[in-house]
């Protein structure tokens, strides 16, 4: 996504329902300042919505949780700074296709870069790649494990 102002729309599956607000993005070195204003969302004062960043990898939308935002009465007005490392696959802002907010009732509010398609049915959470570091054995577990008894030599009767 490019820095600047982008409108936020409510989505149901791939259908854009209405304009709900805007997000302002400011790039600052390897971090990003987000200012979000949304109105008319079904969340009470003190309720939260989850903010995700995403990129398209056809046919999927790969997303990662950026933050959880506390709401006012049916509105959000928030400003915060996040690191590029928060984005899925540690991508920089330029390689992110948008942001979406998800309510507890599974309603989606999305800001997209130009030319990006969005469908709530294609969202998939990004999984961090597993590292191949072998876990060190737990020494306390080993010290508490009884050693097997050596086989007693059998003497003839």
N, C-alpha and C positions, 0 to 999 in steps of 0.2 A: 504494500500500500504506500502511496505517496503521502508525505506530510500535507496537512491542510484540513479542510472541513469536509465531512462526508455525512450525508443524511442516513438516518437509521429508519428502517422499515420493519413493520411487523410482518412475519411470514407464517404461513401454514403450508407445510410441505414445500412445493416450489412456487406457491402463489404469493405474490406481494399484496398485502392487504391495505396498509395505510402508512403514511409517514408518521413516525412517533417522536422524532427528535433529531439530534445530530451528535457526532463525535468529532472532536478537534484533535489532530495528531501533530505533535511537535517532536522532531528528531533532535536528540541532544547527545552527541558522541555515540556510545553504544547503549543508550537508553532511549526511552520514548515517554513523553508526557502526554497523557490522555485526559481530555476534558469531555465528559459525557453529560448530556441533558436529554431526558426522555420524559414524556408526559402521557398520562392516560394508560398506565399499566396496572394490572390487577394485583397490586401488592400494597399491603397496609404499612403504616409508619413502623419502622423498625424491622420490617421483613427484609429478606435478602434476595438478590439475583446473582447468578454466576456469570462471569465474563470470561469468554473463550476467545483465543486467537486461532485462525485456521488458514490452511492453504489447500488448494484443489490438487488432487492426484486422481484423475479420472478413473473410475466414476465416483470415488470417495472424497469426502471432505475430512481432512486430517486436522484435529483440533487439540488444544491443550488449555487447561484451566489457567487463567491469568490471575484472577482475583474474585473475591466475593464482595458485593457492594451492598451496603445498607441503604434502604430506600426511605423516602419521605412518603407522604400520603399519595399514592398512585403516581409518584414521580421519582426521578433520579437526577441528582445534580452532584457530580463527583469530579474530582481532579486528583490524579496521582501519577507517579513516575514508576515505570517498570523497566527492567533490564531486557535486552534482546535475548538473553539466555532463557527467558521465560517462555518465549514463543516455541511452537512445536518444532522439533528437530533442530533447535537452536538457530533458527533462521533469522536473518536480519529483517527489519521492518519492510524493506523493499521486496522481500520474497514472501510476505504474508498477503493473502488475498482478502482478508477482512476480519471482522470481530462480530461475535454474536453474544447476546445475553439470553439466558434461559431462566424462566421462572420455575417455581416449584410445581406449577400446573402445566408444565411443558409448553409454554408459549415462548416464541423466539422473536427477538428483535435484532436486526442484522444491518451492519454497515459493510458494504462491498467495494472493492476496487473496481474500476471501469472494466466492463466486459466479463465479469465473473458471474457465474450462475450459482444459485444456492437452492438446496433442497434439504429440508430437515431430515428426511429419511436416509440421507447419505452420510450423515455425521458419524465419525468414528474417532474415538479418543486415541491420541498419539501415545505410543508406548516407548519408553526409554529403552535403548538397546541394552541387552544384558552384557555384563562384562564377564570375562573368563577368569576371574580371580578365584582361586580355590580357597575355601573357607578353612581357617586354621582350626584344628580340633580343640574342643573345649577341655582345657586341662583339668578343671574341677570335675567334669563328668568322667574323665579318664581315671582320676585318682580315686573316685568312689566306686569304680567298677571292680568287683573281685576278680582276681586272676584265676584261671581254671586250675584245678588240682592236677598235679602231674600223675600220670598213670602209675599206680603202685605196682611194683614188680611182683609178679605172681611167683610164689615159691611153691615147689611141688609139695603135696600133702604127705 
